[in-house]
Amino acid sequence: MFREVINTISPYIPGKPISEVKRELGLEKVIKLASNENPLGPSQNVKKALMQNLDELGIYPDGNCTELKLKLSKKLGVKPSQILIGAGSDEITQFIAAVFINPGDNAIMAKPSFPRYETVTKVMGGVPIELPLKDFTHDLQAFYDNINEKTKVIWICNPNNPTGTIVTRKELYEFIKSVPSHIAVVVDQAYKEYIDDPEYPDALEWLNEFGNLIVLQTFSKIYGLAALRVGYAIASEDIIEKLNRVRPPFNVNHLAQIAASVALDDEEHIKKAKELNKKSLEFFYKSFEQMGLPYIKSYGNFVMVDVKKDAVEVFKKLLLKGIIVRPGDIFEMPTYLRVTTGLESDNMGFIMALKEVL
């Protein structure tokens, strides 16, 4: 009855929701630092815009996301026809796989990295070529060495989720330049807005040079719109036109489009989120150093810390104290926890609970 490949795919397991943990454990207060969400949430301007548009819920959304595309095109310096909007950038990964991968083709990706790359490749009957990280980041030389006549897509998560590391400007440029032009190179920049480091490359700069480049970005992270699911791809007009052929007609809902459009204008909110994230990471680093726990310096809004014990057991004990984090076993890093940066009080609550548990 079912396609054989379905048995090889593991369902995505999201971070535990706060309501479930409260109900299961009878807790009144729960701190969630598991899903790389912005603890500030969306801006007040976004909330106000959503309230003002509730009467329009009976109308189908603009399937083209016209206004949002126009705003993004001005901000990014590209044509609206070079942009595709999705219900989160993870939906766009499905479109990319559907457009480029035939049964038996392969796609190259790092491991661990964002798990959807593997899933969407398998769904199309493709073969994931998963290459281990080197010093916790993408080994682009290994990527190049594994390109063959069946390679159709290369996935690069930059910064990488879950490790938070980056591929530098020179490394990424030289790599993309070396990839045959018939292979799609996807650079996923979900956490780009958190980064100031000059070594970090914004791959958008190279769109005109590389016709096989696809850049993914999202409103789920620093813009605080994870619940509304809005992400976007920027690429050549030819690639976007092909991706549009497999996109459902009304994939991004009306309120999500409004929220994303308003969020783009709220620079003050982005500045606050960025500053909070920087302080949170510094607090985590200092705390881990005092506790003698190794960690991986992160360019995102999360950090991987080595608790030197079975991370699942530590995760369970933290859960009993109302703290939700991500155990590293799902990333094949069995002694690591991935911790999202939160509000100051939540960060302190996590560190206090971790000290007690350890």
C-alpha positions in Angstrom: 0.0 0.0 0.0 2.7 2.5 1.0 5.8 3.6 -0.9 8.9 1.7 0.4 10.8 4.9 1.0 8.3 6.1 3.6 9.6 3.3 6.0 13.1 4.9 5.8 11.9 8.4 6.9 11.6 9.3 10.6 8.9 11.9 11.4 10.2 15.3 12.6 10.0 15.5 16.4 9.5 19.2 17.5 10.5 20.5 20.9 8.0 19.7 23.6 5.2 22.4 23.8 4.8 24.3 27.1 1.2 23.3 27.5 2.0 19.6 27.2 4.8 19.7 29.8 2.5 21.6 32.2 -0.2 19.0 31.8 2.0 16.0 32.0 4.0 17.1 35.0 1.5 19.3 36.8 3.7 22.4 36.6 2.5 26.0 36.7 5.7 27.6 35.3 7.6 26.1 32.4 10.6 27.7 30.5 11.0 26.6 26.9 14.5 27.0 25.4 14.2 24.2 22.8 13.1 25.5 19.4 15.3 28.5 18.6 12.3 30.9 19.0 12.7 34.6 19.6 11.8 35.1 23.3 10.5 38.6 22.6 8.0 37.2 20.1 6.6 39.6 17.4 6.7 43.3 17.7 3.7 45.3 19.0 3.2 46.7 15.5 2.7 43.2 14.2 0.2 42.4 16.9 -1.8 45.5 16.1 -1.8 44.8 12.4 -3.1 41.3 13.0 -6.0 42.6 15.2 -7.0 45.1 12.5 -7.3 42.4 9.8 -9.3 39.7 11.6 -12.4 40.6 9.6 -10.7 39.4 6.4 -10.4 35.7 7.5 -13.2 34.6 5.1 -11.2 35.7 2.0 -8.5 33.6 0.3 -5.0 35.1 0.7 -3.1 36.6 -2.2 -1.5 33.5 -3.6 1.4 35.5 -5.1 2.2 37.4 -1.8 2.5 40.5 -4.0 2.9 43.2 -1.3 5.3 41.1 0.8 7.4 40.4 -2.3 7.5 44.1 -3.2 8.8 45.0 0.2 11.4 42.2 0.2 12.6 43.1 -3.2 13.3 46.7 -2.1 15.0 45.6 1.1 17.1 42.9 -0.6 17.8 44.7 -3.9 16.3 41.9 -6.1 13.3 41.7 -8.4 10.0 40.5 -7.0 10.2 37.7 -9.7 13.3 36.4 -7.9 11.4 35.7 -4.7 9.2 32.8 -3.7 7.3 32.9 -0.4 6.6 29.7 1.5 4.9 28.5 4.7 8.2 28.6 6.5 11.5 28.0 4.6 11.1 24.3 5.4 8.2 24.2 3.0 10.4 25.6 0.3 12.9 22.8 0.8 10.1 20.4 -0.4 9.6 22.6 -3.5 13.3 22.4 -4.2 13.5 18.7 -3.9 10.4 18.3 -6.1 11.9 20.5 -8.9 15.5 19.1 -8.9 15.5 15.5 -7.6 14.5 12.4 -9.6 14.5 8.9 -8.1 18.1 7.7 -7.8 19.6 11.2 -7.8 21.6 12.4 -4.7 21.8 15.5 -2.6 24.8 16.4 -0.5 24.3 17.8 3.1 26.1 17.9 6.4 25.3 15.7 9.4 24.2 16.9 11.8 22.3 19.7 10.1 18.7 20.7 9.5 16.9 17.3 9.2 14.4 18.4 6.5 17.1 18.3 3.9 17.4 14.5 4.3 13.6 14.0 4.5 12.7 16.0 1.4 15.4 14.2 -0.6 14.1 10.8 0.4 10.5 11.7 -0.3 11.5 12.3 -3.9 13.3 9.0 -4.1 16.7 10.6 -3.9 19.7 9.5 -1.9 21.0 11.8 0.9 24.8 12.0 1.0 25.3 13.0 4.6 28.9 14.1 5.4 30.2 14.5 9.0 31.0 18.0 10.2 34.7 19.0 10.6 35.3 21.0 13.8 31.5 21.2 14.1 31.1 22.9 10.8 30.6 22.0 7.1 33.5 20.2 5.5 33.2 21.8 2.0 36.2 19.9 0.7 34.3 16.6 1.5 31.3 18.1 -0.2 33.2 18.8 -3.4 34.9 15.3 -3.3 31.4 13.6 -3.2 29.9 15.4 -6.2 29.1 13.0 -9.0 26.9 12.7 -12.1 23.9 12.0 -9.9 24.2 15.0 -7.6 21.4 17.5 -8.1 21.3 19.6 -4.9 23.8 20.7 -2.3 22.4 21.9 1.1 24.4 24.3 3.2 22.9 25.6 6.5 24.8 28.7 7.4 24.9 29.2 10.4 24.5 25.5 10.9 21.6 24.2 13.0 22.3 22.6 15.5 26.0 23.5 16.0 25.7 27.3 15.3 28.9 27.4 13.4 29.5 29.2 10.1 31.2 28.7 6.7 33.3 31.9 6.1 32.9 34.2 3.1 36.0 33.0 1.2 35.3 29.3 1.9 31.7 29.6 0.7 32.4 31.7 -2.4 35.2 29.4 -3.6 33.0 26.3 -3.0 30.0 27.6 -5.0 32.4 28.7 -7.7 33.7 25.1 -8.0 30.3 23.5 -8.2 29.1 22.5 -11.7 26.4 25.0 -12.8 23.7 22.3 -13.3 23.7 21.5 -9.5 21.5 23.7 -7.2 23.4 25.1 -4.3 21.0 26.0 -1.4 22.3 28.3 1.3 19.9 28.4 4.2 20.4 31.6 6.2 17.7 31.3 8.8 19.8 33.0 11.5 21.5 35.6 9.3 20.0 38.6 11.1 21.7 37.8 14.3 25.2 38.1 12.8 27.6 41.0 12.6 30.9 39.1 11.9 32.5 40.3 8.7 33.6 36.7 8.0 30.0 35.7 7.7 28.9 35.8 4.0 25.4 36.9 2.9 25.1 34.6 -0.2 22.6 37.1 -1.7 25.6 39.1 -2.9 26.5 36.4 -5.4 23.0 35.8 -7.0 24.0 37.5 -10.2 27.2 35.5 -10.5 25.8 32.1 -9.8 22.6 31.1 -11.6 22.4 27.8 -9.6 22.3 29.5 -6.2 19.2 29.5 -4.0 19.2 31.4 -0.7 16.6 30.7 2.0 15.6 33.1 4.8 12.8 33.2 7.3 10.5 35.3 9.5 10.4 32.5 12.1 13.6 33.5 14.0 14.5 37.1 14.8 11.2 38.4 13.5 9.3 36.2 16.0 6.7 34.9 13.6 7.4 31.1 14.1 3.7 30.3 14.6 2.6 32.0 11.3 5.0 30.1 9.1 6.6 32.5 6.6 9.9 31.9 4.8 11.3 32.8 1.4 13.7 31.8 -1.3 15.7 34.2 -3.5 17.2 32.9 -6.7 17.2 33.4 -10.5 13.9 34.2 -12.2 14.2 30.8 -13.9 14.5 28.8 -10.7 11.7 30.8 -9.0 9.4 30.2 -11.9 10.1 26.4 -11.7 9.5 26.4 -7.9 6.2 28.2 -8.4 5.0 25.4 -10.5 4.9 23.0 -7.5 3.8 25.6 -4.9 0.2 25.2 -3.7 -2.0 28.1 -4.7 -2.6 29.6 -1.3 0.3 28.3 0.8 0.9 31.4 2.9 -2.1 32.6 4.8 -3.4 36.2 4.8 -2.4 37.1 8.4 1.0 35.7 7.9 1.6 37.9 4.9 0.5 41.0 6.8 2.6 40.1 9.8 5.7 39.6 7.8 5.2 42.8 5.8 4.8 44.9 9.0 7.7 43.1 10.7 10.1 44.1 8.0 9.6 47.8 8.9 10.2 47.4 12.6 14.0 47.8 12.9 13.8 48.7 16.5 12.3 45.4 17.4 15.1 43.6 15.5 17.7 45.6 17.3 16.3 44.6 20.7 16.2 40.9 19.7 19.7 41.0 18.5 21.0 42.7 21.6 19.2 40.3 23.9 20.6 37.4 22.0 24.2 38.7 22.3 23.8 39.2 26.0 22.2 35.8 26.4 25.0 34.0 24.6 27.6 35.8 26.7 25.8 34.8 29.8 25.7 31.1 28.7 29.4 31.1 27.7 30.4 32.5 31.1 28.2 30.1 33.0 29.4 27.1 31.1 33.1 28.1 31.6 32.5 28.4 35.4 30.9 25.0 35.4 33.7 23.5 33.3 31.4 22.5 30.4 32.7 22.7 26.9 30.5 24.5 24.4 30.4 25.4 20.7 30.6 29.2 20.0 27.3 30.0 18.1 26.3 32.5 15.5 22.6 31.8 16.0 20.2 32.2 18.9 21.1 28.9 20.5 24.2 27.1 21.8 25.4 23.5 22.1 26.9 22.6 25.4 28.6 19.3 26.4 27.1 18.3 29.8 29.5 15.3 29.8 26.7 12.9 30.7 23.8 11.2 28.8 22.0 14.3 27.5 18.6 12.5 27.4 18.9 11.8 31.1 19.8 15.4 31.8 17.0 16.6 29.5 14.5 14.5 31.5 15.7 15.8 34.9 15.5 19.4 33.6 12.0 18.7 32.3 10.9 17.8 35.9 12.1 21.2 36.9 10.0 22.9 34.1 12.9 23.5 31.7 12.6 22.4 28.1 15.8 22.1 26.0 16.9 19.9 23.1 18.9 16.7 23.9 21.7 16.1 21.4 21.0 12.4 20.8 18.8 13.3 17.8 21.9 15.0 16.3 24.1 12.1 17.2 25.8 14.2 19.8 24.7 12.2 22.9 26.3 14.3 25.6 25.2 17.7 24.3 22.2 19.9 24.9 21.1 22.5 22.4 19.8 25.5 24.4 17.9 28.5 22.9 18.7 31.9 24.2 15.8 33.3 26.2 14.8 36.2 28.5 17.3 37.0 31.2 15.2 35.3 33.9 14.7 32.2 31.8 18.4 31.9 31.1 19.2 32.2 34.8 16.5 29.6 35.6 18.0 27.2 33.1 21.6 27.6 34.5 20.4 27.2 38.1 18.5 24.0 37.2 21.4 22.6 35.2 23.7 23.1 38.1 21.3 21.2 40.4 20.9 18.4 37.9 24.6 18.0 37.2 
